[in-house]
Structures are given as C-alpha cells and as structure tokens.
Amino acid sequence: QVQLVESGGGMVRPGESLRLSCVGSGFTFSNWAMGWYRQAPGKERWLVAGLSSSGDAANYDGSVKGRFTISRDNSKNTVYLQMNNLKPEDSAVYYCNAGAHSGEHYYPGDYWGQGTHVTVSS
C-alpha cells in the first residue's frame, strides 16, 4: 500500500519558520521525484516546490522562491520543506506528492498525502 504521510504543520506568526516532513512507504522512494503542493480555502491546489529523485534539481513557485527549500533524504524515505520568513498568504493545507521531474518542471503523480495544516497569523 503506497502511503505518504505529512507532518510538521502548525500555527506560527509572520516571519517565523516551520519545517514540514513527508514520509513515503510502499514504493521505491528513491525512484520518484517528490513535490509539495498547497491549497487554501476556495483556491486550487498549486505546486509549491518539486524535487528530482536524486535531489539534484528543484523548482519553486515564484511566491516562495528564496524563502522555501525542498530537500530529501532517500535513506529515510523522507522529503522536507523548510519554510522561512512565513507570510499570512502561505496559510494552507500542504500536501506531498510522488511524481516525476524533468526539464525544470515537476509532473505530479497519483499519490498524495493526507495534508498538514499551516497557519500564519499575527
């Protein structure tokens, strides 16, 4: 059974940091690119960051570039999203996804985690 489980969400104040984790199981984690998406109420789910299977190529949405960093530890079947200088507009449910990465683009697959909530509020 393929599973992706996110953790690390919570409530923080603007300017603070948070690190999200997503642990995969039931598939060969190191063969898949991984992505982080987010969805705020009333909005579409949108890619935040994507990372190649080896971890050597990443792409980011312009709204988070320079503030967020995606990384992975294949020995732990885990992908991370380090979020610095958080802003209220970053508030959303964050989901991880197993997919593909090519030509500086992330292509989502059919495997999603359950999501973890991030709220940035003063």
N, C-alpha and C positions, 0 to 999 in steps of 0.2 A: 504494500500500500504506500503510494507516494504521499509524503507529508511535508509541508513547510509550516513551521511554527515561528511566528514573530514574537518578540518580547522587547522590553525596554522603554515603552511609551509611558507617558505621564503628563503632568501639568508643570510647566515652567514659566518663568517670567521672560519678557523680551530681553534679548541679549545673552541669555543663558544657553547652555549646551545640553545635548542629550545624545546617547548612542543607542541605536536600535540593532538588534540581532535577529537573524533568521536561521534556524537550523533545519537542514533537509535530511530526509531519510527515505528509504525505499527506492532509491535510484542512485546511479553513479554521479555523485555531486560534481566531481572534478571535470566531467564531460559537458557540463551545461554552463552557459552564461547565466548570470543572475541579474535581476533588476529590482529596483524599488519603485513602487507607484504610490500615489496618494489620491485620496478622494475626500473632498469637503462636501458638506450637505448642499444638495442642489447642483452640484458640479460633476463633470465627467472624471473618471479615473484617468490620471495622466502620469506619464513616466517622469520620475524624479532623477534617477540615475541608472545606468546599465554598466555591466562589467563583464568582460570576456571570461571564458572558462579558466584561463590561466592567470587572470588578474592583471594582465599587462596592458589592457586597453579599456578606457572608461569614457562614457559620455554623460553629460548632465543637462538638465533643463536650465535655460538661462537664468531663471529666477533663483536658483540655488548655487550656481557655479561660483566657486570661491568661498562658499560657506559650508557646503556639504562635501563629504568624502566617502565614496563607496570603496570597500575593500573586502577581501575574503581570505579565509584560512581553510584550504581544502582538507587539511588533516583533521579538522574539526567539523567538516561539512557545514560551515557557517559563513554567511555573508553579513557584513556590517554596514551601517550607515551612520557616520559621525556627523552630527548636525550642530554647527556652531553659529553663534550670533542669531539665534532664532527670532523670528518675527511673527506677529499675530497671524499673518496670511499663510504661515506654514502649518497652521492648525488643520488637522485632517486625520483620517484613518490611513495608516501606512501599511501597504501590502508588499510582500516579496513575491517574486515570480521566477520560474525556471524557464529559460528560453535560449535564444541564440544571439550572437553579437558578430557583426560583420560590417566593414566599411564605415566605421564610427557610428553605427546605428545598432540599437538594441531591438530585437524582434521577440515579442512575448510568446511564451508557450501557454499550454493549457493548465499548468499547475500553479495554484495560488495559495498563499497562506490565509489565515483567518483574519488577519489585520491586527494592528495595535494602535491605540488612540494617542495622538499627540495634541495637546492643547497649550497654546502660548498666549498668556493673558496677564495683564497687569492688575 
